Each structure stands twice: as structure tokens, then as C-alpha cells.
């Protein structure tokens, strides 16, 4: 697993607002990376790792490190967590359905403080 600040590919790095306590699978590939103004950030990754397992680990790591993280309720939202903490007003991590290639698309959206 890679730490949040680790380089994902030779010239791609995760956004700097991502908490260092989140670890990413070795096969993580950044598929989208956007900033809107000074406070909104969005990016997506693809990985073959199980999305539900990642969410469970990330929720536990965030809560143990001073962030407030909760699993969203509802049939369509059970594969997402919301969190806030130092420098982050609110953020959401959503696991999209698995692609035909067996990859999980995981989307990160945040509003920074």
C-alpha cells in the first residue's frame, strides 16, 4: 500500500489535501484530477482492490487520526464515507460500481477550509 503523499505513477501524485493516514493500493491509477477555485477539489482513482474494504480501512484510519468520518446511510450511498478535519470543511469518498475490467472507480470530492 502507498501512503497518501506517495507518487502514484512517475509523474502523477495524489492531491496534497488528502490525509496522510489514507493508504492506497499499489495499483492505484489517477483517472481525473480537478480543482475548482481555491476550495473545491475532485479526483478519481482506479484500482483492482475491493472498494468496500478500502472504505472500511479509510474510515477507521480517519477516525483514529482526529478526523470525523461516517459511513453514509442508504442503499445507493452505502459505498461512501463523509469526513472532515484539519483543513477540510467536508469531503466524500464514493466507490462506483466495478467496471467490466474489474477495476473499482473511487471518487474523492472535498471543500477545503
MOHUZI-V334268 format. One record per pair of residues at least 24 apart in sequence whose ideal C-beta (glycine too) atoms are under 10 Angstrom apart, sorted by the first residue. I is the first residue (numbers start at 1). J is the second residue. Records with the same first field share a line. If there is no record, write none. Layout:
# MOHUZI-V334268
I->J  J
This chain:
# MOHUZI-V334268
1->25  26  28  49  54  57
2->26  27  28
4->61
8->45
12->45
14->43  45  108
15->41  42  43  108  110  112
16->41  87
17->41  43  86  87  88  91  108  110  112  113
18->43  88  91  93  108  110
19->58  61  62  65  66  67  69  83  85  86  87  88  91
20->61  65
21->57  58  60  61  62  63  64  65  66  67  85
22->54  57  58  61  62  65  67  83  93  108
23->54  57  58  61
24->49  54  58  106
25->49  50  53  54  104  106
27->103
28->106
29->103
31->103  105  106  107
32->105  107  108
33->108
34->109
35->112
36->111
37->112
38->112
39->89  110  111  112  113
40->109  110  111  112
41->88  91  108  109  110  111  112
42->107  108  109  110
43->106  107  108  109  110
44->94  96  105  106  107  108  109
45->93  103  104  105  106  107  108
46->96  99  101  103  104  105  106
47->95  103  104  105  106
48->98  101  102  103  104
49->103  104  106
50->95  98  104
51->79  80  93  94  95  96  97  98  103  104  105  106
52->78  79  95  104
53->95  104
54->81  93  95  104  106
55->79  80  81  93  94  95  106
56->81
58->83  93  106
59->83  93
62->88  91  93
67->91
69->93
79->104  106
80->106  107  109
82->109
83->110
84->110  111  113
85->113
86->113
87->112  113
88->112  113
89->113
